[in-house]
Amino acid sequence: MTVTRTELAAHVAAAFSAGPASRDGLLAYAVGSHARPAVIMMINSLPDKSYPSLRDLWYHLGELPVGQ
């Protein structure tokens, strides 16, 4: 099953509640929300930097479909 933006957002949106999130922070939220291994791998493929908002992830993950 393909990872979608909707699925990824469901696991990491809360990471941005206090401001920008790092890749490690996104990974922690995804693991804590029991994301599928494919979601964890997708986040791990992101550049190691700070992301001001969820929308900033889409620049690096433009190939992800919105939903199924």
C-alpha positions as CSV (number, residue, x, y, z in Angstrom):
1,M,0.0,0.0,0.0
2,T,1.3,3.4,-1.0
3,V,1.9,6.1,1.6
4,T,-0.3,9.1,1.1
5,R,-0.1,12.7,2.3
6,T,-3.2,12.1,4.3
7,E,-1.7,9.2,6.1
8,L,1.6,11.0,6.7
9,A,-0.2,14.0,8.1
10,A,-2.3,11.9,10.4
11,H,0.9,10.7,12.1
12,V,3.0,13.9,12.2
13,A,0.7,16.9,12.2
14,A,0.9,17.2,16.0
15,A,4.7,17.6,15.7
16,F,4.1,21.1,14.5
17,S,1.9,22.2,17.4
18,A,4.8,24.0,19.1
19,G,6.4,25.3,16.0
20,P,8.9,23.9,13.5
21,A,9.7,20.2,13.6
22,S,13.0,18.4,12.8
23,R,13.2,15.1,10.9
24,D,13.9,13.4,14.3
25,G,10.9,15.0,15.8
26,L,8.7,13.8,12.9
27,L,10.1,10.3,13.3
28,A,9.3,10.3,17.0
29,Y,5.7,11.4,16.4
30,A,5.3,8.8,13.7
31,V,6.7,6.0,15.9
32,G,4.6,7.1,18.8
33,S,1.5,7.0,16.7
34,H,2.3,3.5,15.4
35,A,2.8,4.5,11.8
36,R,3.5,1.8,9.3
37,P,7.1,1.0,8.4
38,A,6.6,2.6,5.0
39,V,5.7,5.9,6.7
40,I,8.7,5.7,8.9
41,M,10.9,5.1,5.9
42,M,9.4,8.0,4.0
43,I,10.1,10.4,6.9
44,N,13.6,9.0,7.3
45,S,14.3,9.8,3.6
46,L,13.7,13.6,4.3
47,P,16.7,15.9,4.6
48,D,17.8,16.4,8.2
49,K,16.6,19.9,8.7
50,S,13.9,21.9,10.4
51,Y,10.4,22.1,8.8
52,P,8.3,25.1,9.6
53,S,5.0,23.5,8.8
54,L,3.5,20.3,7.4
55,R,3.2,22.0,4.0
56,D,7.0,22.3,3.8
57,L,7.2,18.5,3.7
58,W,5.4,18.3,0.4
59,Y,8.3,20.2,-1.3
60,H,10.5,17.1,-0.5
61,L,7.8,14.5,-0.9
62,G,6.0,15.9,-4.0
63,E,5.5,12.4,-5.4
64,L,3.2,11.4,-2.6
65,P,-0.4,11.2,-3.6
66,V,-2.9,13.1,-1.6
67,G,-5.2,10.2,-0.9
68,Q,-6.2,6.8,-2.3
